[in-house]
Amino acid sequence: MHYREYPPSPDLAPFVRCFWTLSGAPPQGAPERLLPDGRTEIAIHLGDPFDRLVAPGCRERQHRALFIGQLDTHVSLEPTGVVSVFGACFHPDGASAFTHWPQHETAGYILPLDDIWGAGACALEESVRNACGHTGRIAAAESFLRRRIRRREPDPRLRAAIELIEREPWQHIAAIAASTGSTARRLERVFLDRVGCPPKTLARINRFQRVLALREQRPHWNWARAAAESGYYDQAHLIADFRRFSGSTPALHQDDVTAMERLFLQARR
């Protein structure tokens, strides 16, 4: 499979991290894993939709156009045929500029896009599907987002806190709040509204993603060194995060990294 990212136009860059495409032939009979990365996304299947594995022996076919809320655990997927997906990845607080509800209400859910934007979502899917190449798809998506933007300026204290968490996810939340001129309680309220999860959860997700990226970049490192470089203070916290976010342990996960995981790790750090 192939994964590629495309930058948004400058007016949407404060909210949209990138547009992206995923295409190609997946490994036969191999479930894929979508891991939390602290971001909300839109995904439109131009090929065959994936099945979501919701329990052992139980699966459900996904809709063709999806709103992926802030995830705090892994999702197991299985391609059903041709993989061709177009998507938009928001900054952690970016989706709140285009929606009218607190982001925590859709956290943990993968919803049909028309549940979010009604007939407009159907028009977006049709425009993306009929567009000529990736440039046309991006133009269609940007036009759709511009019509729905709430003219809600990014909260500078929230954005500063997010940047600190992404850069140093091991910091205490109280210290991050104080350094941005806020309080831990106010920061949590704003995070639930605009990001969809508490700041501590976003920090844990970023620390988890950091250790995964380090192991991918430096496979000769052992888990202890990668964990220490990522801000883990002991093995217990590392294992707890792996169980929560990937459903596995570090050692088992190392032998079971899926193709989609590896593509996202290589591109999104």
C-alpha positions in Angstrom: 0.0 0.0 0.0 1.0 3.6 -0.5 0.3 6.6 1.7 0.9 10.2 0.8 0.1 13.6 2.5 -0.7 16.9 0.9 -0.6 20.3 2.6 -3.8 22.4 2.9 -4.2 25.9 1.6 -2.9 28.6 3.9 -6.4 29.8 5.1 -7.2 26.2 6.3 -3.7 25.4 7.6 -4.6 26.5 11.2 -7.2 23.8 11.3 -6.3 21.1 8.8 -3.0 19.3 9.3 -3.0 17.6 5.8 -5.0 15.8 3.2 -4.0 12.3 2.5 -4.4 9.3 0.2 -4.1 5.6 0.9 -4.1 3.1 -2.0 -2.8 -0.2 -3.2 -3.2 -3.9 -2.5 -3.2 -4.9 1.2 -1.7 -8.1 2.5 -4.2 -10.8 2.0 -6.2 -11.9 5.1 -4.3 -9.6 7.4 -6.3 -7.3 9.7 -5.0 -3.7 9.9 -4.9 -1.7 13.1 -5.7 2.0 13.4 -4.0 3.5 16.5 -4.9 6.7 18.3 -2.8 9.6 17.2 -4.6 12.6 18.9 -6.3 13.8 15.7 -9.8 13.7 14.2 -10.2 12.8 10.6 -12.5 12.5 7.6 -12.1 9.4 5.4 -13.8 8.8 2.1 -13.5 5.3 0.5 -13.1 5.6 -3.3 -12.5 1.8 -3.5 -14.0 -0.9 -1.3 -14.9 0.1 2.3 -13.2 -1.8 5.1 -14.8 -4.1 7.5 -14.5 -3.2 11.2 -13.8 -6.1 13.5 -15.9 -5.3 16.5 -15.5 -8.6 18.4 -14.1 -12.1 17.7 -16.0 -13.5 14.7 -18.1 -10.3 14.4 -17.5 -7.6 11.8 -19.4 -4.7 10.3 -19.0 -3.0 6.9 -18.0 0.6 7.2 -19.7 3.4 5.4 -18.0 4.9 2.4 -17.6 8.4 4.0 -16.6 8.6 7.7 -16.0 11.0 10.5 -13.4 9.6 12.8 -13.6 11.2 16.2 -10.8 11.4 18.7 -9.8 7.8 19.4 -8.3 6.6 22.7 -8.0 2.9 21.7 -7.1 0.9 18.6 -9.6 -0.1 15.9 -9.2 -3.3 14.0 -10.0 -3.1 10.2 -9.9 -5.6 7.4 -9.8 -4.4 3.7 -12.4 -6.1 1.6 -11.0 -5.4 -1.9 -9.5 -2.4 -3.6 -7.9 0.1 -1.2 -8.4 3.7 -2.3 -9.1 6.3 0.4 -9.0 10.0 0.5 -9.0 11.9 3.8 -8.4 15.0 5.8 -6.5 15.0 9.0 -7.2 17.9 11.4 -5.0 19.4 14.1 -6.0 18.1 17.5 -8.3 21.1 18.0 -9.0 21.7 14.3 -12.3 19.8 13.7 -14.0 22.1 16.3 -13.8 24.9 13.7 -16.3 23.0 11.4 -18.6 21.5 14.0 -21.1 22.9 16.5 -20.8 20.3 19.3 -18.2 19.7 22.0 -15.7 17.3 20.5 -15.9 14.8 23.4 -19.4 13.9 22.2 -17.9 12.2 19.1 -14.7 11.0 20.7 -14.2 7.2 20.3 -16.7 7.0 17.4 -16.4 6.3 13.7 -19.5 7.8 12.3 -21.1 8.0 8.8 -20.2 11.4 7.5 -23.8 12.2 6.7 -24.6 11.8 10.4 -22.3 14.9 10.9 -23.1 17.1 7.9 -26.3 15.6 6.3 -26.8 16.1 2.6 -23.7 18.2 2.4 -21.6 15.1 3.2 -23.2 13.2 0.4 -22.4 16.1 -2.0 -18.8 16.1 -0.7 -18.5 12.3 -1.3 -19.8 12.7 -4.8 -17.5 15.6 -5.6 -14.5 13.8 -4.3 -15.4 10.6 -6.2 -15.9 12.5 -9.5 -12.9 14.8 -9.1 -10.0 14.6 -11.5 -7.0 13.4 -9.5 -5.9 14.4 -6.1 -5.7 18.1 -6.9 -9.4 18.1 -7.7 -10.3 16.1 -4.6 -8.4 18.5 -2.3 -10.2 21.4 -4.0 -13.6 19.8 -3.4 -12.7 19.1 0.2 -11.4 22.6 0.8 -14.5 24.1 -0.7 -16.7 22.0 1.5 -14.8 23.0 4.7 -14.7 26.7 3.8 -18.5 26.7 3.6 -18.7 25.2 7.1 -16.1 27.0 9.0 -17.4 28.8 12.1 -14.9 31.6 11.9 -13.8 30.4 15.3 -10.2 31.5 15.9 -7.8 29.0 17.4 -7.5 29.5 21.2 -3.8 30.6 21.5 -3.5 29.1 25.0 -5.0 25.8 23.9 -2.7 25.7 20.8 0.3 26.5 23.0 -0.6 23.7 25.4 -1.1 21.2 22.5 2.3 22.2 21.0 3.9 21.6 24.4 2.3 18.3 24.8 3.4 17.2 21.3 6.9 18.3 22.0 7.3 17.2 25.6 4.4 14.7 26.5 6.0 13.8 29.8 5.4 17.2 31.3 2.9 17.5 34.2 -0.4 19.0 32.9 -0.4 21.5 35.8 3.0 22.8 34.6 1.8 23.0 31.0 -1.3 24.9 32.1 0.7 27.3 34.1 3.2 27.9 31.3 0.3 28.9 29.0 -1.4 31.2 31.5 -4.2 28.8 32.3 -5.3 26.5 35.0 -5.4 22.7 34.8 -9.2 22.8 35.3 -9.8 25.4 32.6 -7.4 23.6 30.2 -9.3 20.3 30.7 -12.7 22.0 29.9 -11.3 23.6 26.7 -9.6 20.3 25.7 -12.9 18.4 26.0 -14.7 21.0 24.0 -12.2 21.5 21.2 -9.9 18.4 21.2 -12.3 15.7 22.5 -10.2 14.3 25.3 -8.5 15.5 28.5 -4.9 16.9 28.1 -3.5 14.0 30.0 -5.0 11.6 27.5 -3.5 13.5 24.6 -0.1 13.5 26.4 -0.3 9.7 26.8 -1.2 9.3 23.1 1.7 11.5 22.0 4.1 9.7 24.3 2.9 6.3 23.0 3.3 7.5 19.4 6.7 8.8 20.1 8.0 5.5 21.4 6.5 3.7 18.4 8.2 6.2 16.1 11.6 5.8 17.8 11.4 2.0 17.6 10.6 2.3 13.9 13.4 4.7 13.3 16.0 2.9 15.5 15.1 -0.8 15.4 18.5 -1.6 17.1 17.2 0.2 20.3 15.6 -1.9 22.9 12.2 -1.0 24.4 13.8 0.3 27.6 15.9 2.9 25.8 13.0 4.0 23.5 10.7 4.3 26.5 13.2 6.4 28.4 13.8 8.7 25.4 10.0 9.1 25.1 9.5 10.1 28.7 8.3 6.9 30.3 9.5 6.6 33.9 9.0 2.8 34.2 8.0 -0.3 32.3 4.5 -0.4 34.0 3.4 2.8 32.4 4.7 1.7 29.0 2.8 -1.6 29.2 -0.3 0.2 30.4 -0.3 2.5 27.4 0.3 -0.3 25.0 -2.6 -2.3 26.4 -4.9 0.7 26.2 -3.9 2.1 22.8 -2.9 -1.0 20.8 -4.5 -3.9 22.7 -1.1 -5.6 23.0 2.2 -5.5 24.9 5.4 -3.9 23.5 7.0 -7.2 22.8 4.0 -8.7 21.0 3.3 -5.5 19.1 6.8 -5.5 17.8 6.1 -8.7 15.9 2.7 -7.7 14.7 3.0 -4.2 13.3 0.5 -3.9 10.4 1.2 -2.3 7.0 -1.1 0.7 7.8 0.6 1.3 11.1 4.0 1.4 9.5 2.9 3.8 6.8 1.4 6.2 9.2 4.4 6.0 11.5 6.8 6.8 8.7 4.8 9.7 7.4 3.2 11.4 10.4 6.1 12.1 12.7 
